[in-house]
């Protein structure tokens, strides 16, 4: 009709609200999003609550913001909830939001019935979906933190829907505003507003499909985690471990489902090689794994080894040392039956966390020379060994030719973590004899850091910065300035590490601003002698709210000092040339 009208009436413009684009010539689509401004959402709530007879003067703003967030900023949901505030009160409304569809009823009596409640509004859109689209919509609701296209296709396959049709269904759900696309550096991720998701899960329960959908969801997560245990350090393992960072909530839900099912097979597959990297330092997820261990007894040695390895990595540094060591000993014993190198890695970790660096590095060297292990695993152990040998033990020489072996590994490895540790280890080893080469290796290592798993993205820049402070002042200042320039926005505490090591360098050379810089932040003057993990902890403390650190002032001071060092070195070089 609109197509015909606009064709015959050239001066006619039509404004249409619709759940999907009309797909006609001349159409300009403006996506109407939820209210993303807390101020706007709260103001809408206040206005509609006042109109309903509520006393808005004494409403707690923080509670109103909480209500609006829970309602996804959807104007209709906010309007309906505000109408209930007059009778329920704000506190009771907050408590009742878990049953949001019974709360969000009533309101505009003159509205058409299909728009009278949130349930009816969504139900109307849901009924207009094709049968397969309805089932896809319901089953995709089990993804608590959103999903990407491969996950949707897996769910489609579980429903007997082919890949092409599943892709079309996702596109249709987006066009019909049932699913929201979120572009990211990794592609498009899809999410449901919580209100939509709550409706879809209710429909899923009504059909009796919740268990089947949760199992399909867990099986999809297992496609990321269930890689061959014989090769725990490959590029595929590294890629999937980074993907798991985006799927942390989905992995958590899958693990909880495996525990509820009592499935040792699913538990073991959900703790495959990528999980070891993903869980490093994730103390918040450690307790989730405890119910899985009894499911994987001695009759399932491979699965038990995987669950134990996940437990050790997630609880590293937080669990009692004797418990961690006992678990590592069990992994080592299991690994001797089917050597993968994981046993050595767990031994290394327990020694490293307890400060026994010589014993830790010995385990890595033994593993790096164990020809029973896959090449990528030996490469990983070599990278850890060479980095530890020269950065932690400060070895004065290299009788085992570790530097040469590390650089050979760099030339052929497809694994970013192996390349980065080998380059940094070699850089530490060459710092005294070939500082220019050392600086270049640091640059190359830092270029790979964005592609390594989570915790190592935090620790390796600390090691690089600490090494730079050992070089000649000019080289050190140049390298630290490059690090600062590469991170123009301080988004996390790890971005502060070069600032702090820059301060340590200024102190080392006796720069006049060193004392002021040191007084500006909460840190020890022995920072260059700390392990990289210790320094990351210091950086976290200094970046914490209330630490009294003025980051803008500190960074400006450090940058000025580093420029002074570089300029001074250039002046000295010119003077020597004249002589």
N, C-alpha and C positions, 0 to 999 in steps of 0.2 A: 504493500500500500504506500509506504513512504517513498519507495523507488519510483512508483508511478506519479505521486504527487510532486516530487522534486523535479521530475522530468518535464511535467507540464507547467509547473509554476516556477519559473527561473529565479524569482526573487524570494522564494520560500526557504526558510531555515527551520530545522526541526531539532529540538533537544529531546533526547530519549534517554530514559534510564532503563537498563536491561542487565540481566545477569551475564549476557555474552554479546559479543559484537554482532551487528546485523549482517555484515558482509556485503554491503551495497556500495556502488560507486560514490565517491565524494565523502565517504564516512571518515570522520576524525575521532579516534577513540581516546577517551580520557579515563584511565583507571581510577576508580574511587576507592581509596584505601581506608583502613580504619584510622581513627584519630590517634596520631602518634605523639601528639602534644598532651602532656598530663594536664596542663593548665586549661586547654580547650575542653578536654574530656570532663574534668571536674566542674567547669563552668556549666556545661550542658547538664550534668547530673544535678547541680544546684538549682538551675532554672526549672527543670522538670519536677524535681522534688518539691520546690516551692509551689508550683502550679497544682501539685497534688495535695497541698496542705501541710507539708512537713515543715518543721522548724529548722531552717538551714543555718541559723546563726551559730548554733553550738555544735555543728558537725565537725568532727576531727578531719582536717584535710588529708592527713596521711592515710586514714581509713578510706576516704573517698578515692584517693589515688590507687590504693590497693584494689578496691572494687572495680575501678575502670580498667586496671591492668588485667584482672581476672576475666573481665568481659571482652578482652582483646580490643578495646577501644571501639567496638561496634556501636554506632549511634543508637540503633533500635534496641540493642541489649541494654545500653545505659539508660535509655528512656524508660524501658519497662521496669528495670531495677529501681530507678528513682521513684517511680509511682508506688512501689512497694515500701519504700523507706518511710512513708508517712504512717503506715500501719505497723510494720515490723520494727522500725528503728534501724540505725546503721549497724550496730553491733550484731544484731540478730541476722541482718541481711548478709553480713560477711560469713557467719556460720552456715547460712543456708545455701551459699553459692555452690557447694559441692553437688547439690541437687538442682543445678541451675535451671533446668527446663520447667520444673514445677514452680520455681520462684518467678521466672520471667513469663508470667501469664497475666492476662487482664490488661489493664491500661486503656488504650484508645477504643472506647466502645463502638464508635461509629465506623471504625476501620473494617474492611472486609475480613471475614473470618480467617482467611489464609494468612493475613498479616497481623492477626491479633496476638499471637505469642511467638517467641523465638522458635519453639518446637514446630509450630505450624509453618512458619516462614521457611525453615530449613527443610521440613518434610515436603513442602510444595516443590522445592527445587529437586529434592531427592526423587520424588515420584516421576519427575520428567526425565530422569536418566534412563538409559536402556538397562536391561537386566544385568548384563555383564559390567556395565559402568557402575551400577549400584554395588555389586559385589566387590569390585576393585576398590571403590571408595571405602567400603566397610573394612576390608582386610588391610588396606594401607593405613588405617587408623592405629594399628598396633605399633607403628614406628613413632616412638615418643619424641624423638628429636629430628623428625623429618627423614627424607629418603632421597636417593638419587635414582636415575633412570634404570640402572642395572638392578636395583632392589625391586623396583616396580615390575620389571619384566619377570623377575624370579617369582613374585607373588602371582603374576598373571599365569605363569606356567603351572603353579600349584592349583590354580583354578581351571586349568585346561584352556587357557587363552594364549594364542600364539604371540610371538614377540612383537610382530608388526601391529597386531590389534591392541596389545597391552600399551604400546607406545601411543597409539591413537587415543586410547581411553584416558591416559594421563593428560594428553593435550586437551581433550574434551573437558575434563574436570577443571583444568586451568581456565579454559574459556568460559566455563559456567560458574567460575568464582568459588568452586568447592575446594580447590587446592590452590595455594599461592606459590608462585615460582620466586626463588631468591638467587639471582646471579652471584657467583663467587669466582675467585681465581681458579677453582677446580672445576668449573662448569656450573650447571644449574642444580640447585637443591630445592626440593619441594616440601612444603609444610602445610598442615591444616591449622587454622585457628582453633584454639582450644574448644571453643563452642561447637565448631563443626566436628571436631574429633570426639567430643563427648557424645554427640548425636550418633556418629558412626559406630562407636563402641556399643551404644545401647542397641542399635540395630543388629550388630554382630552377635550380641548376647541373645537377642530375641530369636535369631535364627539358629542359635546353638553352635555357632562357628568359632567362638573365641579360642578354644583350645587348638583347633586346626590352624587358625590364622597365626596364633602365637608360635606354633611349631614351625610353620612355614617361615616366619620371621627369624626364628633362631637358626633354621637351616641356612637362610641367606647369610646371616652373620658368620656362620661356619665356613661359607665359601671364601671369606676373607682370612680366616684364622687357620683353617685346616690345610696347611702346606706341608710338604714332606719333612718329617722330623730329622731325616738323615742330612738335610742341608739347611740348617737353621740360620744361615747368615748370607743368603743370596739377595740379589737386587729385588726380586719379587717379595721376599720377606720384608725388606726395608720399605718398599712402596706400600704394602698392605698395613704395616705398622703405622705409617703416617695417615693412611686412610682411616684407621681405627680411632685416631684423634677426633675425627669428625663424627664418628659413630660410637662415641663412648657410652652414651645413654642407651643406644640400641644394644651394644655389647653387654652392658649391665643387665638389661631386661632379658636378654637371651640366656645369660648365666643363671639368673633367678628362675627362669623357666626350666632349664636343665635340672636344677636342684629340686623343683617341684615335681618334675617327672621322675626323678630318681634315675636319670639316664647317665651312666658312666661313659657311654660312647659319645654322647653329645657333649658332656662335660670335657672330655679329653680333647675333642676336636675344637671346642671353643677356646682352648688354652694352647693352641699350636704356636709355632715359632714366632709369628708376628706379635703375639701378645706379650712376649718377654720384653721386647723393646717398648711397646706401648705402655706397659705397666710400670716401667722404671720410675720410681718416686711417687707413684699414685697410691699413697697410703690410704686415701679415701675409698679405694676399691678393694683393699686387701681382705676385709672381712667377708666380702661376697664369695670369695673362693673357698673359705673354710668348709662349707657344706658339701663341696664337690669332692674333697679328698676321700671321705669314706666310700664314695661311689666308685673310686678307681683303686681297687685293691691290688695285691701282688699279682693277681691273675691278669691284670691289665697294665703291665709294666710301662708300656709306651705312654698310655694316657696318664698314669700316675706321675711319671717323670715330667710330663707337660704341666700338670696342675701344680706340682711342687715347684717347678721353675717359675711359674706365674706367681706363686705365693712369695717366693724369695725376692723376686724383682719388685713386686708391689710393696712389700714390707721392709725392703732394704733400708737400714739405718734407723728403723722404728721398732722392729721386733727385738726381743731379747737376743743378744749375740749367741747364746748357747742354743736357742731354738733355731736360729738361722743356720748355724753350723751343722746341727743335726740334720736339717732338711737338705743342706748342700751335700753332706756325706751320703745321704740316701740317693740323691740324684747321681752323684759320682759312681756309686755302686751299680745303679741301674744302667748308667751309661757305659760302664765297662763291658756289659753284656752285648750291647749294640752301640759301638762308639759313634757319637755325633759331635763331641766337643763341648756339649752343654755342661757336662760334669766339670770340666776344667773351668769353664766360664763361671759356674756357680762357686767353685772353690776360690777363684780370683776375687769374686765379689765379696765373699765373706772376709777374706784377708784384707782387702782394700778398705772396707768399711770399719775394720778394727784397727787400721793404721799399720798393719804388717805388710808394708809395701814390697819388701824383698821377697817374701813368700808368695805374694800375689803375682809378681812379675815372673817368678820361677814357674808358676803354673802356666802362664801364658807362653813362655818360651818352650816348655815341654809340649804344649799343644801345637804351637806353630811348627814344630819339627815332627809331629805325629802324622805319618803318611796314611794312616787309616782314615783320617778325616778328610772331608771335602775341601777343595782348594780355597773356596770362599771362607770357610771356617778357619783354616790356617791363616788366611790373610787377616781376618779380624783379630785373632790372637796375637799375630805379629804386630799389628798396629797398636794394640794396647801395650804390648811389651816394649816397643821402641819408644813410645810416648812416656811410659812410666820410667823406663831405664834412664832417660836423660832429663826429664822434668822433675821427677820425684826423688830418684836416687842420685841425680846429678853425676852420672858416670863420667869419668874423665876421658875414657877411651872407648873403642868399639871393637873388641877382639872378635866378636861373633859376626861382624859385618852387617849389623842390623840396619844401618842407614842405607847401605847399598840394596839390601833386600827390600826395605820399605819403598825405595824409589822405583824398584822394579815392579813392585805390587801396584803402585800408583799408575804406572804406564798401561797396565792391562785390566785393572779392576773396573767393573761396572757398578760397584757399590759405593755410594757417596761416603758412608761412614768409614769404610776401609781406607778410601783415598784421603779423607780428612785426617784421621788419626796417624796414618803413615807420613803424610806431609808434615804435620805438626811435630811428630816425633823426630823426623829427620831435621826439621828446622831447629829444634832444641839441640840436637847433636852437633849441628854445624855452626851454632851461634858464635862460638869462640874462634873457630878457624876460618869460617867463610860467612861473615855477617850479612853481606849483600845477598848471597844465595838463601840464607836463612829468612831474610825479610821477604824475598820473592815467594818462598814456600808458604809463609804465613798468609800472604795475599791470596795465593791459590787455594789454600785450605779454607779460608773464610768465604771464598766464593762458593764453596760446596756446602757450607753450613746450613743454608736454608733447606737443603734436601736430605738432611739426616734426621733420625727420630727425635722425639720431643726433648727428653732430658739432655741429650747430647747437644742439642741446639743451645742449651743454656750453659753447659760446662765447657765446651770446646772454645768459645770466644774468650772465656776467662783464662784458659791456658795460653791462648795466643797473646792476650794482652800482657800476661805475666812474663812471657818470653820477651816481648818487645822491650820491657823495662831492663832486660839484661844486655841489650845491644848497646852500641855506641849511642850517646845521647841524641845525635842528629837522626840516626836511623830509627831509634825508638820513637822520637817525637813525630817523625814523618809517618811511621806506621800507625801510631795512635790517632793522629789527625785523620788518616784515611779511614780508620774505623769509625770515628765520630762523624765524618762526612757521609759515610755509607748509611748511617742511621739518623737522618735529620729529625725524626720524631721519636721521643722517648716514650715508647708504648708499654714497656715493662721494665722490671728491675735489671734484666740482663743487658739492656741498652745503656745502663749506667756504668758497666764494668770498665770500658775504656776511659771514662772520666776519672774513676777512682785510681786506676793504674797510672793515668796521666799525672794525678796528684802525687803518687808515689815517685814518679820520675822527677818531678819538680823538686821534691824533697831530696832525692838522691844527688842532684846536681847543685843543690843549694840555691835554687832560684828564690828571689825575694818574696814571691807570692805563695810559696809552699806553706809557710806557717799559717797564712790566712785561709788557704784552701783546706788545710788539715783541720783548722778550727771550725770551718763551716760545716763539716760533715762528721758523722759518727763512724769512725773507722780507726783501725790500728795502724801505726806507722810501719809495722812489719808485714803489711799486705803482700809485698812482692815475694815473701818467703812462705806464704800459705799455700796449701793445696788449692786446686781450682774449685773444689766443692766448698771449702771453707770460705773462699772469696765470694762465691755466689751467695752464700748465706749472709755475708757482710753486706753485699749489695742489696739483698732483699730487705735487711733491717734498715739500711739507710734510705731506701725508697718507701718504707712504710709510712703511713700518715702519722703525723705527730712527732717524727724524728727530728724536726727542726732543721732539716737540710733545705737550703735554698738552691734548687737545681739550676735555675737560670743563672744565678750569680756564680755558682761553682763552675758550670760549664764555660761561661764567658772567661772566668779567671784562668781555667786550665788551658783553654784554647790560646789565650794571649801568651801564656807561659810557654806552650809548645812552639808557637810561632817565634818567640824570642830565641829558643834553643836552636831552631832551624836557621834563623837569620844569623845568629852568632857563629854557628859552624861554617856558614857560607863566607862570612867575613874573615874567619881564620884561614879558610882555604885560599881566599884571594891574597891575604897577607903573605902566606907561605909561597904562593906563586911569584909575588913581587921579589921576595928575598932570593 
